Amino acid sequence: MGFILAAAGMFAAMVLPLSSEVAAALPARPVLLAFTLAAGLLLAIAAGIRGYRSVVPGFAGVLCGATTTLALLRDPGVAGSAAVGFWAMVLAVWLGAALCVVQLASMRPRHKASRRVLSLAIPLLFGAVVFYLWEVMVRGFGVSPVILPAPSAAAARFAVSLPTLGQDFVQTFIRGVLIGYAIGCGAGLLVAIVAQRFAFLGRGLLPLGNFFSALPLVGVAPIMVMWFGFDWPSKAAVVALVTFFPMLVNTLAGLSAAGHMERDLMRSYGADHRQTLKKLYLPAALPFIFNALKINATLALIGAIVAEFFGTPTQGIGFRISTEAGRMAIDMVWAEIALAAIAGMAFYGLVALAERATTFWHPSYRT
Amino acid sequence: MTSSSLSLPVSRAGTLRRHRLAERYAPIVTIVLALIAIWYIGAVLMNLALVRDGFEREETPYTVSDLIEGTMSAERPLLPAPHQVITAFVDSVFGYAPTAPRSLIYHSTVTLSATLLGFVLGALLGIALALMIVHSRVLEKSLLPWIICSQMVPILALAPIFVVALGAMGLQGLLPKSIISAYLSFFPITIGMVKGFTAPDPMQLDLMRTWSATPRQVLSKLRWPSAVPYLFASLKVAVTISLIGAIVAELPTGAEAGIGARLLAGSYYGQTIQIWSALLAAAILASGLIALVDLTERGVARQMGTRS
């Protein structure tokens, strides 16, 4: 039913006007007309097939339709003044893609590998649709690039300014975030281990750590800039401070996660504290430690970028964003945001992979 | 079997309670005192060079006690002593009318209003997203990964753009800050509520089915009550995050009022004491907000008949 509507949208686009300005209609563009026809036919075929197999022609039709609309937007007569016919096509593409996602989500493949592929494909398709709509909306309505640039514009800017982006990446991410993250998490872990050894210290540090990790600690950024200068040490210091307390609290909770039975077992083996720590407490605390590492991955990036607002050498993601936003070069700002997002996701992904490799025994992975 | 459980004192409840109080608070007090001592020592050490330079520039003779006294009362110290911060804080809270631009109360209310608006927006968005995700398998598969990814986008980097974009649409002031704080705070609520809504076990859901309950009834009678503890746990996280969001959003947007603006101004003019007292205000605000959520949680728990 939905696919029929989508196909109807495609066919309607062939007769309806594409633009409120003077622009050639679809029948005057043979290649695009062929693409539209193909899209409409494929969607119609998808409507005729029941079940999962309809995804294949449906997806092909969606691709054809999307290509056509993007090609149409290159015509200055269409971009910025798109009319009913164009939007009918966009809606058809959207509807078709949404139906594909729904079909895919209701699939329950038997093999583990295909299930994994599916669980990757669905969000990817969903994201692609969102980016497609963003692109088409911005260019179709002619939104000013100062307010919101099209993703293609940001991507083009990204590709052109790779050296600058590389410098910023090294400055903010490698120097600021990674070093600070290592120091903060390492210190949190060590202090937690010491605090667990001496119960008095632990009882005092746990509530204090809880209190401090709830404070807006990024606010110390101006102080750190004053103490450690404009360059990366001040950023690393902010990141270290911000990541320290979540790590401390989580590790403390994790170290006390080992059960009484296991502890008694270690005692009956005559294990000393170091052995117990290595064989029992730390492995039992790993899920908690990784939880903190994941929380800290986001906090660290925020901390570093905030610290850059208070003064930097002339590079770094936060610096570039604030200067380029001041110059109204919003496409460059979005390129930097994309850089930070990609770096952050890669970082988070690495932590998650390490977690999977080391805490494979935890119930949440044994499905 | 631990030995302490065998030799538990049976009577003397009074001394036991006093012991418990002591046991609970003695470590905290000790560590806080130690931190304050370290702070004082740090203040002396870090400001020493500054003060000595000052004396030598004026070529006045000085003693060690002069030096130490100087480090405690420097006007722009590298690290102000705790009592300086407290004095400045009390002065800027009670010393001026609450509407004066030098009053911390004024700045705190500006930040607090952005925080609360952002928190409410974030909570509503977070719960709505969780409801959608719980009820739709498609959304769970397609939207949830992107929600996790969304937190990897350094949203505060978007703050200047938000201000530009929303300003072009005629929106100014509170809303850009609140949107940033909502964007930061919806995430823990969504994750927590998805967990909470799926907390009832299959037996209970089956029971609802045998009573032929509609999805809405399942939601109101089973899923909501079971999600309440998760809701408050995530609200506590979210409220501090939305405060961070509001403060951070004031930095790049060139706000003139608010705790973030106070921090920025302090760092421009080297007013360290001002920075520290703004931080103290932020800390008090954060603990107050958490206490408020905690109080609400207790009230709701009592209403729902939970025994604490």
Interface residues (C-beta under 8 A of the other chain):
Chain A: V101 V102 L104 A105 S106 S119 I122 P123 L125 F126 G127 V130 S144 V146 I147 L148 F200 L201 G202 R203 G204 L205 P207 L208 F211 A214 L215 P216 V218 G219 V220 A221 P222 I223 V225 M226 W227 H260 D264 A297 T298 L301 I302 I305 V306 F309 F310 G311 I317 G318 I321 S322 A325 G326 M328 I330 V333 W334 E336 I337 A340 A341 G344 M345 F347 Y348
Chain B: M1 T2 E23 R24 A26 P27 I28 V29 T30 I31 V32 L78 R137 V138 K141 S142 L143 L144 P145 W146 C149 Q151 M152 V153 P154 L156 A157 L158 P160 I161 V164 A165 A168 K236 T240 L243 I244 I247 V248 L251 P252 I259 G260 L263 L264 G266 S267 G270 T272 I275 W276 A278 L279 A282 A283 A286 S287 I290
